[in-house]
Amino acid sequence: MGASGITLSAQAASKVVLGVIGSGGRGTFVMGVFQKDPALRVGAICDVYEPNLERALSAAAKAQSGVSPKAYRNYKQLLDDKSIEAVLIASPEHWHHRMVLDALAAGKDVYVEKPLCHTPEEGVELVDAEKRTRQIIQVGMQRRSYDLYQEGRKIVAAGTLGDVHMVRSWWLNTQLGGSKVTKLDGPLDWKQWLGTRDNRVLDPDIFRRWRLYSDFAGGIVADQGAHVYDGIQMLMNAGAPLAVTAAAGRPHAAGGDTPESVVVTAEYAEDFIGVFTINYAAMRYQSRNDQMNHVDGLKARMDIGREELRVFAQGAEESAAIEKRSARGFGWATDLHVQNFLECVRTRKTPTAPIHLGFQAALVVQLANLSLRRGRRMKWNGTLRKVEM
């Protein structure tokens, strides 16, 4: 028995060995959040771009007293490593679906960045895989674990706002002004990075700015919209949308083919619509000011952003009746989400953002992109789990 009253076997059982698949900027950052847990060790890192792999290996070793993780350049070899219990998947969007399926087949618990998948068909396959597995799966939609959004959900559920028939959300920032990337800083396994996508000549811009290219991602409306619609669905305790309509301006970012100014309207069976306006052709905002959600009720309106929420009662729009701030700010949301995942790895409880919720959020923006391509309202058949043509 240790001094804390925990047996040595219990202490050993609490340890988690993590493998990281995709060690770019986001992957390395989230890896660092994982390493705040004293009982976690990064045992392996995989990347197909040598500079990313080297930086992540160095950062991981520094955080764990010089103990270096194993280096892999093929993610399947990392999944074959029996010492790895859980994986962080932070690869580009077009790899999420395949890597999650392979990780589950290898018996690993999974933390995967959003958007969960690239198409509705991929999402349905992942939901089915979740039902068949006993593994823990957390999608990186950190608002689900965030204290501010949990407070907001309670306020809506308590009826403080009255009936809510519309939620209006916006996100303003910029991705304009940069030029195409023409060279890389080190070796890249381009063929492996492409995966199932059409073979093409190495393009450094696609590799560095894949979010701008529709073959590899859903654009900024999907990248940020998955967060926003997950937040809306969480606040409103809503399921998947019934239908989605979208409109957009033309793309302006150098090289890409996805628009940066988009308006999305999602219709829900819970008798409300969620309207999301994203404009990444605006000025650059401080992060605490760049995103807002207005939950419009018959009795009151709740404004909830990154750091605080305010409720304004009818007839008193100038003075908030309720004001709440996050205890530690939006940056802490990722810490809370990772903590929730690791707790569930150890207890086998269901995490706050399992695959079916990750798919609901991704589905909205996938339908939005289909609406843009086809020029019409896109319906989702929840019974058949397919897009109505």
C-alpha angles and dihedrals in degrees: 000000000000126000090261092056094250117125119239090243090054090049090051091048090055093060117103127196111208131202119202120212110190115020104193122127097297095039093052091046094052090044087059090052089053090051091061085078104089092210094055126091126187101228101176142009127199129194135149093213111076099210091054092048094049094048093049094047090052094047093048094049092049091053094050102047097269097309103142122214121229115266121231130179096189118055094213089063089054090050089052089057104106093201091066113090102173135019135212109212111200100153124131115291097259090064100047098088097049095042093050092051091048092047092052090048088053091053097249128143110236138219107182128183119236145291087059095209145356103236138026090246091057090049094053090051091051093049089053090049090052090055092052098048136073091206122116113247124187123181113211096248096128097184086079089068097034117115093219094055092044088055090048092052090053091052092053093044092050090060093241091138096041119225112348118210100165139034116192118198134177139183122193128189140106141263094169128103099052123109128226117282109245104177141030130225097230148349120324129187092223096177092053091045091054092053111171094354119110113284110254141163115282109276114187091197093058090049096048098036103028092146089074094058121080094211089064106027145009094250127245091310089063097038094054098020092064088062094045097046091045087054091049092048091047094050092046097039086233134161130216119321123263094214140352133205126187141183128190146178121238121279116268104173112107112263101357130109101206122093122243096203112063138154118203128189117192123189120211135198087230087076101256139096126226115213118194124186117188122183117177089169092076132093117290112265132200105263094245089060103038101085134044140168123203113199104198114206131174091245103030146355125236120206112197123178134158100294109020146014130216131191119207118196123218111279094015103074094145097060126050116233090198128027125179131172129197112259093234107007136255094298087067091061092081090049090052092047093050090046089053091051094049092047089054092047087057099040100029091231121146112270124231095255110037122171098271090059091044089054093049090057094044092046094062094057093040089056088047091056091047088051090053092050096045099035096230147084111287119216126206118212103210093187095054091029094226142107113265109236 
